[in-house]
């Protein structure tokens, strides 16, 4: 038998979604070289993303022998688990891949209408987003320090160009430059942490690192250099997640980024980084180190309080959502610190809901700002004053997203926040429980204040408005579907509760 066949079957097929995105990137590049067309480049990108999403859904849902997808499942996933020494394709990775691909599709559809009015070359934005999506998919499967770093950079480097893509706006160029400098610093910090961990354990594999640490921990012989290395890794992860005190870049970058790119940064990037960070902490057993757990508690507590407090005085909706994201990352870190080994399902649930609500909220900003205008976007709170009287459906979308972010019942955000509190209470982490409740109480003010603004008397002159029939365009349809999903999972939460039991790290 040809040895290439079992290799392709056991190694390549579980990674087939990434292969599809890679092929899509090359096809889009060739299409751009042949003829520049926003429609062609955007359509090819969406087709590739949908194909990858179908394959991941087959892998995730077809494992049941009684499922009608089981035959396709055997074709696309003949074996699951550890893929070579670098990647692990398990239910945790596959679920997060689904969220990443759905979020990417939403960002692509929003970007299509937004970039239509851009006077320079438009099509390269799709290439950058495809490559960054590919990095995100690899991140959720990474099971080795080498694949950790390479996949993270594959996500981050295209983001520099995406943030500065509308370079004619000074704030966009500033956002790309700031993220470039600070992200490179965070990557260097993580690289130093990896070197220290390797010097202490002699391996790059997450699981082998864990096998080396557990005996040390049991014998009380944990080396300080290992704790320092893990702390440096944690600091780099916290920067990428914009957790306090590594959050100072977040508001400026969100404000300067083109609205679809801010959506991508707040959804795809955050989901991928949280999944990668959680796998690292659990598989290497470093979360069991008391010093590391204490650091996570401190970072989570500061993020929940400072993120919400800083959002109180914001008059720019993109900055408000940026500080809100800091607080939500704090809620997720609280779950990780409290429930530790069982946190994969809880974290996946929370990040999925957060990604959808972020897409909905930033989607409204994108629709109000589309097509691209040199003079700026609809980012000030006053730009949304009284839009209910002109755009009632769009107002309803933003209202639902704000209610979900605030954790109000009958939205998916309430269910995710309920499980966050449930997880911390079950672990008897009363301090973290209190921080979640206090942070949520503070957030009610600025969420409800923005909602009230939507229904006030409209301004006489409105510099920004959504195009007519926005709801039947690709971006509008995606935002409406996300809104329906947030409401559906809030009213019928059984599906979300199953995620906690089904999503596991291999």
C-alpha angles and dihedrals in degrees: 000000000000107000091216091068098062089042091055091044097049102033111022102040097060086052093046094114089060090047090053092051090048091051090047090053092053092046092050090048091053091046090053091049091052098045133346111237128153090203096051095044093046094045094049090049093052092047091054093047092049091050091051091047092053091052093049092048090051090051093047101041103029099070093096109093089217092055119108086226093058095097092053089043090059089051098050100032112031089159134015135196127048112025109201111309097304112054139039118201106196135141090277092055094042094050092050090046089057091052092047093050093047090048091048091051089053091050092048093051091048091047092052095065094036098052093045090089095047111119097209130058109316105180100072089069089070091052092052092048092049093051091046090049089051089054090050092053091051091047095061089053098042112124100167135060090240094053088041092061099037095048091046091054090046087059097040105044096060088047090066090061094040093054093049095038094111089051094162086077108075093215092056092053090046091051092052093047094048093049091047094054098040095040090051089052091051091048091051089050091052091046090055089049091052090052092052092048091048092049089055101041104025094224141086097205115106093220095046089050088053091049089053095046100047096065089046091051093047091050094044092241102124109154117231089226089061092052091048092049092050091047091054089051090050092050091053091048090048090053093052089049091046093235121164128298089022094053105094095104095053104082095044093047094047091048095049097041120095106261096250090049091050086053090052092047092049096047117021096032095046095047092049095046094047092049092048093046092049093049090050094050095046101039094046092045089228089129087072091064107104093219093053093047090050090051091052091050091051094046092046094049094048092047094051094050104033094041092055095041093052090050092058096077100040121123094178113081094209091054090045091054089046093057089042088056089055090056093048091051086055090055091052093048088052089057091050093050094046106044100023109175095027094048098097094087096041093048093046090051094049095045092048092054092043091051092052094048091047090052090050096048097043089039090064090050090050094049091049089050098045131147102036115268123193092218094063145265138291092266104129118092089232089061087068096047110131097351088141089079093056103026109026096163093049089048090052090053094052091044092055091049093050091048090050093049089050091050098242116167121265091039129093089242090065091054094049093047090046090056090047090056091042091053094051093044091049089053090046090237093151095169092057091044090054092048092052091051094045092045092049091049092053092048092057090073099059096036093051092041090057090047091053089051090059091063100042125107106294122245117258092233118037112188093191131045139154118259118257115271091018089153094068095050121094096256093045093050090050092051091049091050091050090050091052090049092052090051095043095052089045093055096036105032097166092101092052092050090054090058090068092058099037102046111082137161111238 
